[in-house]
Amino acid sequence: MWSRIWALMLRYTYLHRRSIPRVMEIFFWPLMNLLVWGFVTLYMRSVAVPGAVLFLLGGVIFWDILYRSQQAISLTITEELWVRNIINLFVAPIRPGEIVAAACIVGVFKAVITTVFLTILAFALYDFNMAAMGLALVPFFLNLLVFGWAVGMITMAVIFRFGRASEALIWGVPFLIQPLSAVFYPLDVLPVWLQPVSLILPSTYVFEGMRAALDRGVADTRLLAAAASLNVLWLAGAAFFFALMLKKVRERGYLGRQVLD
């Protein structure tokens, strides 16, 4: 199994060797987000809202972890559809879980590279020290990765089922989740009727915990435990939904039609 996963990881990694756009994508959009929000926070500091600088910059960096993790699955596998290679993958002696695992592992490396890049840049440009959170960074990072995987599998399952017309979900779903996850503001800013929806997302607890850690220097273990517990449910549900949709797609021949369209 691991040899097949390793082979797929090499394939996804080699795609970046001679593709400047793919390499730039790891750095360009995260950099643009950091610059835009960074200068916004400098302005907010000048109008006497200094605490917002920490929360906004922390939210930008942490949000990119979830986004990269989701893209690792949905965009990587969708590219196989675009180049008409998806049938070859499923004909080969490779399980769907192995394809997802390889995409996830490659996504972890990309998320780590992007996070380190943004952390160094935020410190150099805005004197924002993400490392001040200490070891709390690790569970926050892992929880966002896992939730991103779950969102990526759900997104990919819908694309398999409904075809290329739904490919906009690759970029749309994360930004549907973003306002509900309280990325840049506390949970109580949301309308009361919307807060229960937000509380079923593991990312909400991560961003609430991030703000607490930046504010007090101590990670709230209850928030981390809630995020981890919800992630187990989300990941199990996403895996089941992905397997179910893939089974239906194979039975009805949708996958072949998508490649031929």
N, C-alpha and C positions, 0 to 999 in steps of 0.2 A: 504493500500500500504506500509506504513512505517513498519508495523509489518513484512511483507514479506521481505523487504529489511534488517531489523534488523536480521531476522532469517538467511538470507544468509551471512550477515556480521559475525555472530557468527560461522557459518560453516567454512568460510574462515579463521577466527581467530583461531578456535580450531585445524585446520590442523597444526598450528605451535607449539601447546602445547607439543606434543610428537615427533616432527620431528626436530632433531638437524640440518640436512642439510638446512631445510627451514629457521630456525632462523639464521644460520651462513650466509646464502645467503644475508641477510639484511646488514651484516657487512663486510663479507670477501672481496667481489669484490670491494666495495667502498674503503675499507682500502688499498687493493693492488694498486688501481689506485692512491690514494692519496700518498702512499709511493713512487711509481715510479716517478710520476710527481713532487712530492715534492723534491726529491733528484736531479732531473733534474734542477729544478728551483734554488736550492742551488748552483749547478754548474754554472748556467747562472749568478747568482749574483756574483760569484767569478771571472767571466770574464767580469765584468762591464756591466751587463744588469739587473740592480736592479728592474726596473719597471716591467719586465716580470714575476717576482715572484708573484706579486699581480694578474696579469691577468691569469696566468696559474693555480694557485691554486683556484682562484675564478671560472674559467671555469670548473675545475674538480668537484667542489662541486655543481655548478649550473647544469652541465650536468647530474649529477646523479639524480637530481630531475625529469628532463624530462624522463630519462631512467626508473626510478622506476614507474613513472606514466603510461608510455606505457606498461610496463610489468604487471602492476596491472590488466589491462584488457586482453591483449593478452595471457599472460602466465596462468593467473588464469582460464580463460574459456577453454583454450586448455587442461589444466589438467583434466577438466571434460570429455573431449574427451578421454584422455589417460586411465582414470579409468572407461570408459563406463557409465558415469553418466549423460551425456548431455541429453539423451532422457528422463530420469526421471525428469530433471529440466523443460523441455519443456512440458511434460505431466502434471506436477503439475500446479496449478493455479497461476503461476508466469509469469509475462510479461518479455520479453527480456530486456526491459529498466530497470526493477528492478534488474535483474542480473548484468547488466552493472553498475548501480548505486551502488550496494553493493560492487562490485569489486573496483570501483573508491574510495569509502569512505575508505575501508581497505587500498588501495594504498596511500591515503593521510597520514594516520597514519604511514605507513612504510616510506614514503618519509620524514616526519617530523623527525622520529627517526634517519634515516640515515643522514639527514642534520645536526641535532644537534650533532650527533656523529662525523661527519667529521669536523664540525666547531671547536669543542673542541680540536680534535686531531691536526688540522692544527695550532691552536694557541699554543698548547703545544710543537709541534715538530718544527714548522717553524716560530713561532711568527707572524702568519697571523691572523688578527682580522677581520673576516667577519662582525661582529657587527658594525664595523665602518661605514658601509653603512647606518645604521639607519633604518628608516621606509621604505626606498626604497626596503628593503629585501622582504617585504610583497607582493607588486604588481609583483615583479620579480618572486617570488615563485609561485604565483597564475597563472601567465601567462604560466609558464613552465608546471605546472600541467595540465592546460586546453589543451594545445597543445599536451601534452603526451596522454591525453585521446583521442583526435581526432586521433592521429597516431595509438593508440591501437585499436580503433574501425575499422579503415581502414584495419589494419593488420589482425584483427580477421575476418572481412568480407571476405577477400581474402582466408583465411584458410578454412572457411566454404565452400566457393565456389569451391576451387580447391583441398581440402583434405589435407592429411598429408604430401604429397610431398612438400607442400609450408610452412611447419612449421618452416623451417630455417629463414623465414621472421621475426619471433619473435625477433631474435637477429640481423638479417641483416638490417632491415629497420632503426633502430636507428642509426646504424653506416654509413648508406647511407646518413642520414640527417646531421650527425655531421660535416663533412667538409663543407657542404653548409651553416651551421648555424654560421660559423665564431666563433666557441667556443673558440679557443686558439689564434686567431689572428684577426686583424681588417678586415672589409669587403673589403677594397681596396686591400688586398693581393690577393684576388681571381682574376682570369682573367676577363676582362671587359665583355666578352660574358656570363660569368657565374653569374655575380652579379645580373642581373634581376631575375634569378631563386632563388637566395638566398633571395632576398627582398620579395618574396611571403611567406616566412616562418616566423611566429611570433617569433620563437626562435632567429632569427638573430637580431631583434631589442632588445630582452632581453639581449643578450650577449654584443651587442654594448653599451646598457645602463649600464650594469654591469661595463664595463671598464671605462665608463665616471664617474660613481659614485665612483669607487675606486680611480680614478685619481684626480677628483675634489671634491669629497665628496658630490655631489649634483646629484639627479636623474634627467634625462632628461625626462620631462613629454611628450614631443612629441614622443619619442621612445616608452614610455609606452602606449600611446594612440594608436599608430600604431600597436603595438603588440596585444593590447586588441581588436581592430577592426578586425584584421585578424583572431584572435582566434574565434570570433563570426562566421565568415564565415567558417573557418575550422571545427568547432564543428558541425555546422548545416549541412555542406556537408558530414562529416563523419557519422553523425547519419542517414542521408538519405541513404547513400551508404550501411551502415550496415543493415538497415531495408530492403532495396531492395534485397541485397544478401541473407539475411535470408529468405525472402519470396520465392525467386527462389529455394533456397536449400530445403525448405519444400515442394514446389510444385513438384519438381523433385525427391524427396526422397534421396537426396545426404547425408543428415545427418545420416539417418539410415545405409546407406552403409559404411560411415566412421567408425561408431561404430562397425560394423560387420567385417570390414577388419582386 
